[in-house]
Amino acid sequence: MANPIFFSDYSQAELVAATNDSQTTILLSVPTEPLPTLSTPGDYCYITIVDQASFQIDAVPPAQREIMKVTAWTTVSTGIQCTVERGITTTPQIWAVGSIMELRACTQALLDLKDSGGGGFVQAQYVTMATDSGLDYERVLTAGTGISITDGGAGSTVTVASTVDPMVQATYVVMSASGSLTSERVLTAGTNITITDGGANSTVTINASSSGGGGTSQSEEFLTSDTWTVPAGVSLIWVDMIGGGASGSSVAAAGGGSGGGAGELCEGLAVPCTPAASITVTIGAGGVAANAATFNAGGDTSVTSDGVTYYARGAPSRTGGGIGGGLGSTYQTQESNTYFGGSGGGAGGNVGANNGAPGGTNASYPTAAAFGATAGGLAGGGSGGNSPFGLGGAGGTGDAAGSAAPAGSYGAGGGGSGAKASGAYNSGAGLSGRVLIQWIG
């Protein structure tokens, strides 16, 4: 148990109130170093009080001296109020204002430490190798079942080891029962599972199987550019992808900006591939916001397999969408059984405080994003074209910036900026594309 006596390197203060020879509280100035924290009942420290005249000339011994035991203290408005015990080793005396307090080691403090037994050799708790009658609190280190203890001698080490072979006791998953491992488990294939043992220092492969060899439909989505390894036994994949949406435009000190178009959509594209080959997936970035400038185009999304690259084009730097997209607020147009043009962005309001126009829509999102309304005599911006995944960005109202296509609206266009009396606001950014690869395996 910790000893309750506390010390300080050098804490000094003055008495700020006169003290008679029977008081159990004294009032000190703020000390040069904080008094120890006496937070637990029984904690204490010793202070020495000397007269100021002796202190100033460092008289040995001082004309007047008293040792007090501080059991508690608290900060008050006039200084530090201490609760003390007196007459322990010195006679209580009357003290004047300005007398000096010092917190330092004294004979009684050292006696307290000695008598507490906190560092006593006999009272300490020891783990020993054999019983020693001179140690009252010893514990003898004894080997239990399956344990050996080796004493290396004085100044050396004591080694505790298991006497049981860990190879036998460990929990193992094995390919077949060995008979020598008491905790082994045999790996066994269940329904529609195959296990292939590649041999020592190789791999164990677990595959799903199905009756009739039909396999199961699987897929993986990509929102950032990456590579994908074709699974074993797969020679054809189906790809859905959409190009990046264009940003809206921003017109300096004139009408509202137009919304950006959505990227081209590709659905159910059959792509030949080679098992274990690497397929490169590139996600088209959305067009970054413009300021006092025309649209920033969306990037092309693509998949490259066996040396052939298949694209879903990003929305170009015009109001229309991807390849085949409209030039204004139009619906998506079908280019083929697989490719669809992106929705166009809505036109900005003309100079003279007109509303912007709504962007294009599609079957998935037939309601256009909000166009920018006129405000304060300034024209609003057109909204971005929708994608099959969500709305385009809203057009900025007069005297406000356009909004980016919201998260999850892959390939959607950004909203055009509202007009500004001087200079230009930012348009909204388009959103990046997406790829979904599906296969049977």
C-alpha positions as CSV (number, residue, x, y, z in Angstrom):
1,M,0.0,0.0,0.0
2,A,1.3,3.5,-0.8
3,N,2.7,5.6,2.1
4,P,0.3,8.6,2.8
5,I,3.1,11.1,3.5
6,F,3.8,13.7,0.7
7,F,6.7,16.0,-0.1
8,S,7.5,18.9,-2.4
9,D,10.8,20.0,-4.0
10,Y,10.6,23.5,-2.5
11,S,7.3,25.1,-1.4
12,Q,7.5,28.3,0.5
13,A,4.9,30.9,1.6
14,E,4.2,33.5,4.4
15,L,1.6,33.5,7.1
16,V,-1.1,36.1,6.1
17,A,-2.9,36.0,9.4
18,A,-1.4,35.9,13.0
19,T,-1.7,32.5,14.7
20,N,-1.9,31.7,18.4
21,D,-0.5,28.5,20.0
22,S,-3.7,26.5,20.0
23,Q,-5.2,27.2,16.5
24,T,-5.6,24.1,14.2
25,T,-6.0,26.2,11.0
26,I,-3.5,28.6,9.6
27,L,-3.7,31.0,6.6
28,L,-0.8,31.1,4.1
29,S,-0.1,33.2,1.0
30,V,0.0,31.3,-2.3
31,P,3.2,29.2,-2.1
32,T,6.1,29.3,-4.6
33,E,5.4,25.7,-5.5
34,P,1.9,24.1,-5.1
35,L,1.4,22.1,-2.0
36,P,1.0,18.4,-2.5
37,T,-2.5,17.1,-3.3
38,L,-4.0,15.5,-0.2
39,S,-6.9,13.7,-1.9
40,T,-7.3,10.6,0.3
41,P,-8.2,10.5,4.0
42,G,-5.0,10.0,5.9
43,D,-2.8,11.8,3.4
44,Y,-0.5,14.5,5.0
45,C,2.7,16.5,4.8
46,Y,5.0,18.3,7.3
47,I,5.7,22.1,7.2
48,T,8.2,24.1,9.1
49,I,7.4,27.6,10.3
50,V,10.3,30.0,11.2
51,D,10.3,33.7,12.2
52,Q,11.0,36.1,9.3
53,A,14.0,37.7,10.9
54,S,15.8,34.4,11.3
55,F,14.8,33.4,7.7
56,Q,16.2,36.6,6.2
57,I,19.7,36.0,7.8
58,D,19.5,32.2,7.5
59,A,20.1,31.9,11.3
60,V,21.0,28.4,12.5
61,P,19.1,27.6,14.6
62,P,16.4,30.1,14.0
63,A,15.1,32.2,17.0
64,Q,11.6,30.6,16.6
65,R,10.7,27.3,14.9
66,E,7.7,24.9,14.8
67,I,6.9,21.8,12.8
68,M,3.2,21.3,11.9
69,K,1.5,18.3,10.3
70,V,-0.9,19.4,7.4
71,T,-3.8,17.0,7.0
72,A,-5.8,19.1,4.5
73,W,-5.8,22.4,2.7
74,T,-8.0,24.4,0.5
75,T,-7.7,27.6,-1.6
76,V,-9.7,30.6,-0.2
77,S,-10.0,34.2,-1.4
78,T,-7.2,35.3,0.9
79,G,-4.7,32.5,0.2
80,I,-4.3,28.9,1.3
81,Q,-6.1,27.6,4.4
82,C,-4.4,24.6,6.0
83,T,-5.7,22.2,8.7
84,V,-2.8,21.3,11.0
85,E,-1.9,19.2,13.9
86,R,0.6,20.8,16.4
87,G,2.9,19.7,19.2
88,I,4.0,16.5,17.5
89,T,7.8,17.2,17.7
90,T,7.9,20.9,18.7
91,T,6.0,23.1,21.2
92,P,3.1,25.2,19.7
93,Q,4.0,28.8,19.5
94,I,2.4,32.2,18.7
95,W,3.2,33.4,15.1
96,A,3.1,36.8,13.6
97,V,2.0,37.8,10.1
98,G,5.0,37.4,7.6
99,S,6.4,34.3,9.4
100,I,7.9,31.9,6.8
101,M,6.5,28.4,5.9
102,E,8.7,25.8,4.2
103,L,7.7,22.3,3.1
104,R,10.8,20.2,3.5
105,A,12.0,16.9,4.9
106,C,12.2,16.7,8.7
107,T,13.1,14.0,11.2
108,Q,9.5,13.1,11.9
109,A,8.7,12.6,8.2
110,L,11.7,10.2,7.9
111,L,10.6,8.3,11.0
112,D,7.1,8.0,9.6
113,L,8.5,6.4,6.5
114,K,10.6,4.0,8.5
115,D,7.9,2.9,10.8
116,S,5.2,2.5,8.0
117,G,6.9,-0.6,6.7
118,G,6.3,0.5,3.1
119,G,9.9,-0.5,2.1
120,G,10.6,-3.2,4.7
121,F,12.3,-6.3,3.3
122,V,10.5,-8.7,5.6
123,Q,7.0,-7.2,5.0
124,A,7.3,-7.2,1.2
125,Q,5.4,-9.9,-0.7
126,Y,8.0,-12.2,-2.4
127,V,7.7,-15.2,-4.8
128,T,10.5,-17.6,-3.8
129,M,11.9,-20.9,-5.1
130,A,11.8,-22.5,-1.6
131,T,10.4,-21.6,1.8
132,D,12.4,-18.9,3.7
133,S,11.5,-18.6,7.4
134,G,12.8,-15.0,7.4
135,L,10.1,-13.7,5.0
136,D,6.7,-13.3,6.5
137,Y,4.8,-12.8,3.2
138,E,6.6,-15.1,0.8
139,R,4.9,-17.3,-1.9
140,V,6.7,-20.4,-3.1
141,L,6.7,-20.8,-6.9
142,T,5.4,-24.3,-7.6
143,A,5.0,-26.2,-10.9
144,G,1.5,-27.4,-11.7
145,T,0.4,-30.1,-14.2
146,G,2.2,-29.9,-17.5
147,I,4.6,-27.2,-16.2
148,S,8.3,-27.4,-15.4
149,I,10.3,-24.7,-13.5
150,T,14.1,-24.4,-13.9
151,D,16.0,-22.2,-11.5
152,G,19.1,-20.7,-13.2
153,G,20.6,-19.6,-9.8
154,A,21.4,-16.3,-8.2
155,G,21.7,-13.4,-10.7
156,S,20.2,-15.6,-13.5
157,T,16.6,-16.4,-14.6
158,V,13.8,-18.8,-13.6
159,T,12.3,-20.5,-16.7
160,V,8.7,-21.7,-16.7
161,A,7.9,-24.1,-19.6
162,S,5.2,-26.4,-20.7
163,T,6.0,-30.2,-20.6
164,V,3.2,-30.9,-23.1
165,D,4.0,-31.0,-26.9
166,P,2.2,-27.9,-28.3
167,M,2.0,-29.7,-31.7
168,V,-0.3,-32.3,-30.1
169,Q,-2.5,-29.9,-28.0
170,A,-3.0,-27.3,-30.7
171,T,-6.3,-27.1,-32.6
172,Y,-5.7,-28.2,-36.2
173,V,-7.8,-28.3,-39.3
174,V,-6.4,-31.3,-41.3
175,M,-7.2,-32.8,-44.7
176,S,-7.5,-36.3,-43.2
177,A,-7.4,-37.8,-39.7
178,S,-3.8,-38.3,-38.5
179,G,-4.4,-40.0,-35.2
180,S,-1.6,-38.2,-33.5
181,L,-3.2,-34.8,-33.0
182,T,-5.7,-34.9,-30.1
183,S,-7.5,-31.7,-31.1
184,E,-7.6,-32.1,-34.9
185,R,-10.6,-31.4,-37.2
186,V,-11.0,-32.9,-40.6
187,L,-12.0,-30.4,-43.4
188,T,-14.9,-31.9,-45.2
189,A,-16.9,-30.6,-48.2
190,G,-20.6,-30.0,-47.7
191,T,-23.4,-29.7,-50.2
192,N,-22.4,-27.8,-53.4
193,I,-18.8,-27.4,-52.1
194,T,-15.6,-28.8,-53.6
195,I,-12.2,-28.9,-51.8
196,T,-9.0,-29.2,-53.8
197,D,-5.8,-30.0,-51.9
198,G,-2.8,-28.6,-53.7
199,G,-0.3,-30.7,-51.6
200,A,2.3,-29.8,-49.0
201,N,3.4,-26.2,-49.0
202,S,0.7,-25.3,-51.5
203,T,-2.9,-24.2,-51.0
204,V,-6.3,-25.7,-50.3
205,T,-9.0,-24.3,-52.6
206,I,-12.7,-24.3,-51.7
207,N,-15.2,-23.6,-54.5
208,A,-19.0,-23.5,-54.7
209,S,-20.5,-26.0,-57.1
210,S,-24.0,-26.7,-58.2
211,S,-25.9,-29.6,-59.7
212,G,-26.0,-29.4,-63.5
213,G,-23.0,-27.0,-63.6
214,G,-25.2,-23.9,-63.9
215,G,-23.3,-21.8,-61.3
216,T,-24.7,-18.7,-59.6
217,S,-25.0,-15.1,-60.7
218,Q,-22.4,-12.8,-59.1
219,S,-21.5,-9.1,-59.5
220,E,-19.1,-6.4,-58.4
221,E,-19.6,-2.6,-58.4
222,F,-16.8,-0.1,-59.2
223,L,-17.1,3.6,-58.2
224,T,-13.3,4.3,-58.6
225,S,-10.8,3.1,-61.2
226,D,-9.4,-0.3,-60.5
227,T,-8.4,-3.7,-61.9
228,W,-10.5,-6.9,-61.7
229,T,-9.3,-10.5,-62.0
230,V,-11.5,-12.8,-64.0
231,P,-12.5,-15.8,-61.9
232,A,-11.6,-19.3,-62.9
233,G,-14.0,-20.9,-65.5
234,V,-15.4,-17.5,-66.5
235,S,-15.1,-16.5,-70.2
236,L,-17.9,-14.0,-70.6
237,I,-19.1,-11.1,-68.4
238,W,-21.9,-8.5,-68.7
239,V,-21.1,-4.9,-68.1
240,D,-23.2,-1.9,-67.1
241,M,-21.5,1.5,-67.2
242,I,-22.2,5.2,-67.3
243,G,-19.8,8.1,-68.3
244,G,-19.2,11.1,-66.1
245,G,-21.7,14.0,-66.1
246,A,-20.7,17.4,-67.3
247,S,-20.6,20.5,-65.1
248,G,-23.1,23.3,-65.5
249,S,-21.9,26.5,-67.2
250,S,-21.3,29.9,-65.6
251,V,-22.0,33.2,-67.3
252,A,-20.2,36.4,-66.2
253,A,-22.5,39.3,-65.4
254,A,-25.1,38.1,-67.9
255,G,-27.8,35.5,-68.0
256,G,-28.0,32.2,-66.0
257,G,-25.8,29.3,-66.8
258,S,-27.1,26.1,-68.5
259,G,-27.1,22.8,-66.7
260,G,-24.6,20.0,-67.7
261,G,-25.7,16.9,-69.5
262,A,-25.6,13.3,-68.1
263,G,-23.1,10.7,-69.3
264,E,-23.8,8.0,-71.8
265,L,-25.4,4.8,-70.3
266,C,-24.5,1.3,-71.4
267,E,-26.5,-1.7,-70.1
268,G,-26.0,-5.4,-70.4
269,L,-22.9,-5.3,-72.7
270,A,-21.5,-8.8,-73.3
271,V,-17.7,-8.7,-73.0
272,P,-15.5,-11.8,-73.8
273,C,-12.7,-12.4,-71.3
274,T,-10.0,-14.9,-70.3
275,P,-10.1,-16.8,-67.0
276,A,-7.5,-15.3,-64.5
277,A,-6.8,-12.3,-66.8
278,S,-6.8,-8.8,-65.4
279,I,-9.6,-6.4,-66.6
280,T,-9.0,-2.6,-66.4
281,V,-11.9,-0.5,-65.1
282,T,-11.7,3.2,-65.6
283,I,-14.3,5.5,-64.0
284,G,-15.0,8.7,-65.9
285,A,-14.7,11.7,-63.6
286,G,-17.5,14.3,-63.3
287,G,-16.9,17.7,-64.9
288,V,-15.5,20.1,-62.3
289,A,-17.4,23.3,-61.5
290,A,-16.9,26.2,-63.9
291,N,-16.6,29.9,-63.1
292,A,-17.3,32.5,-65.9
293,A,-16.7,29.6,-68.3
294,T,-18.6,27.0,-70.4
295,F,-19.2,23.4,-69.4
296,N,-16.4,21.1,-68.2
297,A,-16.9,17.7,-69.8
298,G,-17.4,14.5,-68.0
299,G,-14.8,11.8,-68.4
300,D,-15.2,8.5,-70.4
301,T,-15.9,5.3,-68.4
302,S,-14.4,2.2,-69.9
303,V,-13.7,-1.5,-69.4
304,T,-10.7,-3.1,-71.2
305,S,-10.7,-6.9,-71.6
306,D,-8.4,-9.0,-73.8
307,G,-7.0,-5.9,-75.4
308,V,-10.3,-4.4,-76.4
309,T,-11.7,-1.3,-74.7
310,Y,-15.5,-0.6,-74.4
311,Y,-16.7,2.9,-73.6
312,A,-19.6,4.8,-72.1
313,R,-18.8,8.3,-73.1
314,G,-18.8,11.2,-70.7
315,A,-21.1,14.2,-71.3
316,P,-19.3,16.6,-73.6
317,S,-18.8,20.3,-72.9
318,R,-22.2,21.4,-74.2
319,T,-25.8,21.3,-72.9
320,G,-26.4,17.8,-74.3
321,G,-25.7,14.5,-72.7
322,G,-23.4,11.7,-73.8
323,I,-23.3,10.3,-77.4
324,G,-26.8,10.7,-78.7
325,G,-27.9,12.9,-75.9
326,G,-30.2,15.9,-76.5
327,L,-29.1,19.4,-76.7
328,G,-31.6,20.8,-74.3
329,S,-34.2,19.5,-71.9
330,T,-34.9,16.2,-73.7
331,Y,-35.4,12.6,-72.7
332,Q,-32.7,10.0,-73.1
333,T,-32.4,8.7,-76.6
334,Q,-31.7,5.1,-77.4
335,E,-28.7,4.6,-79.6
336,S,-28.8,0.8,-79.8
337,N,-30.1,-2.2,-77.7
338,T,-27.2,-1.5,-75.3
339,Y,-26.3,2.2,-75.4
340,F,-28.5,5.2,-74.4
341,G,-27.7,8.9,-74.7
342,G,-27.5,10.9,-71.6
343,S,-30.2,13.5,-70.6
344,G,-29.5,17.1,-71.7
345,G,-29.1,20.0,-69.2
346,G,-31.6,22.8,-68.9
347,A,-31.0,26.2,-70.5
348,G,-30.1,29.2,-68.3
349,G,-32.4,32.1,-68.0
350,N,-31.8,35.0,-70.5
351,V,-30.5,38.4,-69.5
352,G,-33.4,40.3,-68.0
353,A,-34.4,38.1,-65.0
354,N,-35.8,34.9,-66.5
355,N,-36.0,31.5,-64.8
356,G,-33.7,28.7,-65.9
357,A,-35.1,25.6,-67.7
358,P,-35.4,22.1,-66.2
359,G,-32.8,19.5,-67.3
360,G,-33.6,16.3,-69.2
361,T,-35.2,13.3,-67.4
362,N,-35.5,9.5,-68.0
363,A,-37.7,6.5,-67.1
364,S,-36.0,6.0,-63.8
365,Y,-36.2,9.7,-62.8
366,P,-39.0,11.3,-64.8
367,T,-39.1,14.5,-62.7
368,A,-36.3,17.0,-63.5
369,A,-34.0,18.6,-60.9
370,A,-35.1,22.0,-59.7
371,F,-34.2,24.9,-62.1
372,G,-33.0,28.2,-60.8
373,A,-35.7,30.9,-60.4
374,T,-35.2,34.6,-61.1
375,A,-34.3,36.6,-58.0
376,G,-33.5,40.2,-57.4
377,G,-33.7,41.0,-61.1
378,L,-31.1,38.3,-62.0
379,A,-31.7,35.2,-64.1
380,G,-31.7,31.7,-62.8
381,G,-29.6,28.7,-64.0
382,G,-30.8,25.6,-65.7
383,S,-30.7,22.2,-63.9
384,G,-28.4,19.3,-64.8
385,G,-29.6,16.3,-66.7
386,N,-30.8,13.3,-64.7
387,S,-29.1,9.9,-64.9
388,P,-30.8,6.5,-64.3
389,F,-29.3,6.7,-60.8
390,G,-30.6,10.1,-59.6
391,L,-31.3,13.7,-60.2
392,G,-28.9,16.2,-61.8
393,G,-27.7,19.3,-59.9
394,A,-30.2,22.1,-59.2
395,G,-29.8,25.3,-61.1
396,G,-28.7,28.3,-59.1
397,T,-31.4,31.0,-58.4
398,G,-30.6,34.5,-59.4
399,D,-27.5,35.7,-57.6
400,A,-26.5,32.2,-56.4
401,A,-24.2,29.4,-57.5
402,G,-25.4,26.2,-59.1
403,S,-25.5,22.9,-57.3
404,A,-23.5,19.7,-57.9
405,A,-25.2,16.5,-58.9
406,P,-26.1,14.8,-55.6
407,A,-24.2,11.7,-54.2
408,G,-25.4,8.5,-55.8
409,S,-26.6,10.2,-59.0
410,Y,-23.8,8.5,-61.0
411,G,-23.2,10.3,-64.3
412,A,-25.7,13.1,-63.7
413,G,-24.9,16.7,-64.8
414,G,-24.3,19.7,-62.6
415,G,-26.6,22.7,-62.3
416,G,-25.9,26.0,-64.1
417,S,-25.0,29.1,-62.0
418,G,-27.5,31.9,-61.4
419,A,-26.6,35.3,-62.9
420,K,-24.5,37.7,-60.9
421,A,-24.5,41.5,-61.2
422,S,-20.7,41.6,-61.4
423,G,-18.5,38.7,-62.0
424,A,-19.8,35.1,-62.0
425,Y,-20.8,32.3,-59.6
426,N,-19.6,28.7,-59.8
427,S,-21.7,26.2,-61.6
428,G,-22.4,22.8,-60.1
429,A,-20.1,19.9,-60.8
430,G,-21.1,16.7,-62.6
431,L,-20.9,13.4,-60.9
432,S,-18.5,10.6,-61.8
433,G,-19.5,7.4,-63.6
434,R,-20.0,3.8,-62.4
435,V,-19.3,0.2,-63.6
436,L,-21.1,-3.0,-62.7
437,I,-19.6,-6.3,-63.8
438,Q,-21.8,-9.4,-63.6
439,W,-20.9,-13.1,-64.3
440,I,-22.0,-16.7,-63.7
441,G,-19.6,-18.7,-61.6
